[in-house]
Amino acid sequence: MIKIVTWDSVGNTLWGVRMERIHGENFREKLPADDPAAIDRAPDFDDLFADYDVSLHECKTLEEVEAHIVDADFLILHKVNLPPEVLEKAEKLRLIQHLGLDYRGMPVATAQAMDIPATATPLINYQVVAEHNWALILNHFKRMPLHRVKMQERAYVKEGWGFLPSLKISVMSDLKLGLVGFGEIARPMADYARAFKMETLYWDIKRFPDLEDDYEIAFAEWETLWRESDIISIQIPIMPETHKIVGAKEFALMKPNTLFVNTARGKLVDEEALIHVLQARKIGGAALDVFYDEPLAEDSPLHNLAEDLSYNVTITPHTAWQSPWTHVRDSLDIWDNVLAVIEGKPIQHEVTA
């Protein structure tokens, strides 16, 4: 018997190998057939391990992990914190693996001391969210919605061709990016900002001195980041302690032209406070892919704000994560590593302390 234990606060570790039971037997019809990055099929977990006697335990709490880890062969983690003393109870673990490159909750040093390989598989999911964020940012500061209106109205006939100062277009290198959280979505965003020669600040519950040099960013205290940034993008998980962590106090600190971006979770934000400052034009605008209650109510004031371009609000329907076969590709990176260990083949994405 091969015992596999998962502890995943979101559910992404298994999502991509349970597509049929989640989306129905015709789920492939919803995905692009001609995507060159797509796999020929999306295998089910049971199909992947059909040749092996596997026991899968999906844990929801640390206590459950502690109960199962003693005789586990594989431990898969995502967005959780595993104490070293719990890992030390494992007697036959062959691989500990984190979904996502931000593996701060995985005790890698302990795994090394126990001679257990540790891996962190990258997430296509997070990469495409970072890309969506950057699209929202450029959409705002390059005034793309207004460009479209100007062309539709043939405004250039009266206002002039090639010079429309009313658009108030920004130079990105003049702007300062503030990242709330510095995990796997924020890090590529820091790369994008560097490509645009922008200054970048970040706040996180944990400071990353080594990464500050790698990404050419600076740590800022909470209020400093909100006060100094021209763009504030949220990339932290929703937990009891982060519920409505962003509210009236934070919005009051923002400069009047600052853009607020949230593609993380709607419940991180006091949405009523956000709507109030947008209606009062106290901040530069907002770009939102997530909302306090989803789907967004059809009569939400955010719809009206987004439809009146003067408020500079863009909303999208929680699709920032979306790309062809996102969750299938993410999940297969994990389970291919498990199969590699079982079959005595090299593993991918190994990390060291």
C-alpha positions in Angstrom: 0.0 0.0 0.0 1.3 3.5 -1.0 -0.1 6.1 1.4 -0.5 9.7 0.1 -1.5 12.5 2.4 -2.6 15.9 1.2 -3.1 19.1 3.2 -4.4 21.9 1.0 -6.2 24.9 2.2 -7.6 25.6 -1.3 -8.0 22.3 -3.0 -5.7 22.9 -6.0 -3.5 19.9 -5.5 -6.2 17.5 -6.7 -8.4 19.8 -8.8 -6.7 19.1 -12.0 -6.9 15.4 -11.7 -10.6 15.5 -10.8 -11.9 17.5 -13.8 -14.6 15.1 -14.8 -16.2 14.8 -11.3 -16.0 18.6 -10.8 -17.1 19.7 -14.3 -18.9 16.7 -15.7 -18.1 14.2 -18.4 -18.1 16.7 -21.2 -15.5 19.0 -19.5 -13.0 18.7 -22.4 -15.5 20.4 -24.7 -15.0 23.6 -22.6 -11.3 23.7 -23.2 -9.5 24.7 -26.4 -8.8 21.6 -28.5 -6.0 23.2 -30.4 -4.0 24.6 -27.5 -0.4 23.5 -28.1 0.4 23.6 -24.4 -2.6 21.3 -23.5 -2.1 17.6 -22.8 -3.9 15.0 -25.0 -6.2 14.1 -22.1 -6.8 15.2 -18.5 -6.2 12.0 -16.5 -8.2 11.3 -13.4 -6.3 10.6 -10.2 -7.5 7.0 -10.2 -6.3 6.5 -13.7 -2.8 7.9 -12.9 -2.3 5.4 -10.1 -4.3 2.5 -11.7 -1.2 0.2 -11.5 -0.6 0.8 -7.8 -2.3 0.2 -4.6 -2.8 3.7 -3.3 -4.5 5.1 -0.2 -5.3 8.8 -0.4 -6.0 10.9 2.7 -7.2 14.4 2.2 -6.5 16.3 5.4 -8.3 19.5 6.4 -6.5 20.1 9.7 -3.0 19.8 11.2 -4.3 17.2 13.6 -5.4 15.0 10.7 -1.9 15.4 9.1 -0.3 14.5 12.4 -2.5 11.4 12.7 -1.5 10.1 9.2 2.1 11.2 8.7 3.7 8.4 10.7 3.2 5.8 8.0 2.8 8.1 5.0 4.9 7.7 1.8 4.1 11.1 0.3 3.0 14.4 1.7 1.5 17.1 -0.5 1.1 20.6 0.9 -0.5 23.9 -0.4 -0.7 27.2 1.4 -0.3 25.7 4.9 2.3 25.7 7.6 3.7 22.4 8.7 5.6 22.5 12.0 9.0 20.7 11.9 8.0 18.6 14.9 5.1 17.2 13.0 7.3 16.2 10.0 9.7 14.6 12.4 7.0 12.0 13.2 7.2 10.6 9.7 8.8 7.2 9.6 8.8 6.3 5.9 8.2 9.5 4.0 9.7 9.4 0.5 8.8 12.9 -0.7 7.4 16.1 0.7 6.0 18.4 -1.9 4.5 21.9 -2.0 2.3 23.2 -4.8 3.7 26.6 -5.5 7.1 28.2 -5.4 6.3 30.1 -2.2 7.0 27.2 0.1 7.6 29.1 3.3 5.2 26.8 5.2 7.2 23.6 4.3 10.0 22.8 6.8 12.7 22.1 4.2 15.6 22.2 6.6 13.9 19.4 8.7 13.2 17.4 5.5 16.9 17.7 4.5 18.0 16.6 8.0 15.7 13.5 7.7 17.0 12.8 4.1 13.5 13.4 2.6 13.5 15.0 -0.8 11.5 18.3 -0.9 10.0 19.9 -4.0 8.1 23.0 -4.9 6.2 22.9 -8.2 5.4 26.2 -9.9 1.8 27.2 -10.6 0.6 28.2 -14.0 -2.4 29.5 -12.0 -0.4 32.1 -10.2 1.6 33.1 -13.3 -1.6 33.9 -15.2 -3.0 35.9 -12.3 0.1 38.0 -12.3 -0.3 38.6 -16.0 -4.0 39.5 -15.5 -2.9 42.0 -12.8 -0.4 43.6 -15.1 -3.0 43.9 -17.9 -5.4 45.6 -15.5 -2.6 48.0 -14.4 -1.6 48.9 -18.0 -5.3 49.2 -19.0 -5.7 51.8 -16.3 -2.6 53.9 -16.7 -2.5 53.8 -20.5 -6.3 54.7 -20.5 -7.3 51.9 -22.9 -11.0 52.2 -22.3 -10.9 55.9 -23.0 -8.9 55.3 -26.2 -11.6 53.0 -27.4 -14.3 55.6 -26.7 -12.3 58.3 -28.5 -12.0 56.2 -31.6 -15.7 55.1 -31.5 -16.8 58.8 -31.2 -14.2 59.9 -33.9 -13.1 62.4 -31.3 -9.8 62.9 -33.2 -11.7 64.9 -35.8 -12.2 67.7 -33.3 -9.5 67.1 -30.7 -6.7 66.2 -33.1 -4.8 63.2 -34.3 -1.9 61.8 -32.4 -2.2 64.1 -29.4 -5.1 63.8 -26.9 -3.9 65.3 -23.6 -7.4 64.7 -22.1 -6.4 61.0 -21.8 -3.9 61.8 -19.1 -1.6 58.8 -20.0 1.1 57.9 -17.4 4.7 56.8 -17.9 5.1 53.6 -15.9 8.6 54.4 -14.7 7.2 57.5 -12.9 5.0 55.2 -10.8 5.7 53.2 -7.6 4.2 49.7 -7.2 3.1 48.5 -3.8 2.6 44.8 -3.3 0.6 43.6 -0.3 2.1 40.2 0.2 5.2 38.8 -1.6 4.3 35.3 -2.6 4.2 33.5 -5.9 1.9 36.0 -7.7 3.6 39.1 -6.4 7.1 38.0 -7.4 6.5 38.0 -11.2 4.7 41.3 -10.8 8.0 42.7 -9.2 9.8 41.4 -12.3 7.3 43.1 -14.6 7.8 46.4 -12.6 11.5 46.1 -12.9 11.2 45.7 -16.7 9.3 49.0 -16.7 11.9 50.6 -14.5 9.5 51.1 -11.7 10.2 51.3 -8.0 8.6 48.5 -6.0 7.7 48.3 -2.4 6.3 45.2 -0.6 4.7 44.4 2.7 4.4 40.8 4.0 4.0 39.2 7.4 7.4 37.7 6.7 10.3 39.7 5.3 12.5 38.3 2.5 15.9 40.0 2.6 17.5 37.7 0.0 14.6 38.2 -2.4 14.8 42.0 -2.0 18.1 42.0 -3.8 17.0 39.4 -6.4 13.9 41.4 -7.3 15.2 44.9 -6.6 12.4 45.7 -4.2 12.2 47.3 -0.8 10.2 46.3 2.3 7.8 48.9 3.6 5.8 49.0 6.8 2.0 48.6 6.3 1.0 52.3 6.5 4.1 53.4 4.5 3.2 51.2 1.6 -0.4 52.5 1.5 0.8 56.1 1.7 3.6 56.0 -0.9 2.4 53.7 -3.6 0.8 54.7 -6.9 -0.5 51.2 -7.5 -1.5 48.9 -4.6 -2.0 45.2 -5.5 -3.3 42.6 -3.0 -1.7 39.1 -3.0 -2.4 37.6 0.4 -4.6 34.6 1.4 -8.0 35.0 3.1 -7.9 33.8 6.7 -9.7 34.9 9.9 -6.9 37.3 10.7 -7.0 38.8 7.1 -10.8 39.2 6.8 -11.4 42.9 5.9 -7.7 43.7 6.5 -8.2 46.5 3.9 -10.7 49.1 4.9 -11.4 52.8 5.3 -8.2 53.4 7.2 -6.1 52.1 4.3 -8.1 53.9 1.6 -7.7 57.1 3.6 -3.9 56.7 3.4 -3.9 56.4 -0.4 -2.9 59.2 -2.7 -5.8 60.6 -4.8 -4.5 59.1 -8.0 -3.6 55.6 -6.7 -5.0 52.5 -8.4 -6.3 49.7 -6.1 -6.0 46.2 -7.5 -7.5 43.0 -6.0 -7.3 39.6 -7.7 -6.8 37.7 -4.4 -10.0 37.4 -2.4 -12.9 39.8 -2.1 -13.3 39.2 1.7 -9.9 40.8 2.3 -11.5 44.1 1.6 -14.3 46.1 3.3 -16.2 46.5 0.0 -18.6 49.1 1.3 -15.6 51.3 2.2 -14.1 50.8 -1.2 -17.3 51.7 -3.0 -17.6 54.8 -0.9 -14.1 56.1 -1.7 -14.6 55.3 -5.4 -18.0 57.1 -5.5 -16.4 60.1 -3.8 -13.4 59.9 -6.2 -11.0 59.8 -3.3 -8.6 57.4 -5.1 -7.6 57.0 -8.7 -9.6 53.9 -9.4 -9.9 50.2 -8.9 -9.3 47.0 -10.8 -11.1 44.0 -9.3 -11.4 40.4 -10.2 -12.9 39.3 -6.9 -15.7 40.5 -4.7 -16.9 40.1 -1.1 -19.9 38.0 -2.3 -19.6 36.0 -5.5 -21.0 36.1 -8.1 -21.2 39.9 -7.8 -24.8 41.0 -7.4 -26.3 42.3 -10.6 -27.4 45.5 -8.7 -24.0 46.1 -7.1 -22.8 49.7 -7.2 -19.6 48.4 -8.7 -21.3 47.7 -12.0 -22.4 51.4 -12.2 -18.9 52.5 -11.3 -17.3 50.3 -14.0 -19.8 51.4 -16.6 -19.1 55.1 -16.1 -15.5 55.4 -17.3 -14.9 58.6 -15.3 -14.6 56.5 -12.2 -11.7 54.4 -13.6 -13.1 51.1 -12.3 -12.5 47.8 -14.1 -14.2 44.6 -13.0 -13.7 41.0 -14.3 -15.6 37.9 -13.2 -13.0 36.0 -11.1 -11.2 34.9 -14.2 -7.7 36.1 -13.5 -6.6 32.5 -13.0 -7.9 31.2 -16.3 -5.8 29.8 -19.1 -6.0 26.6 -21.1 -5.8 23.6 -18.8 -4.5 25.7 -15.8 -5.4 23.3 -13.1 -4.5 20.2 -15.1 -1.0 21.4 -15.7 -0.6 22.4 -12.1 -1.8 19.1 -10.7 0.2 17.0 -13.1 3.5 18.6 -12.0 2.7 17.3 -8.5 1.6 13.8 -9.4 4.3 13.3 -12.0 6.8 13.7 -9.2 5.0 11.2 -7.0 5.0 8.7 -9.9 8.7 9.4 -10.6 9.6 8.5 -7.0 7.5 5.3 -7.2 9.1 4.3 -10.5 12.7 5.3 -9.4 12.9 8.2 -11.9 14.4 11.7 -11.2 12.1 14.3 -9.7 11.6 17.9 -10.8 11.6 21.2 -8.9 13.7 20.0 -5.8 14.5 22.7 -3.3 16.9 23.1 -0.5 16.9 25.1 2.7 
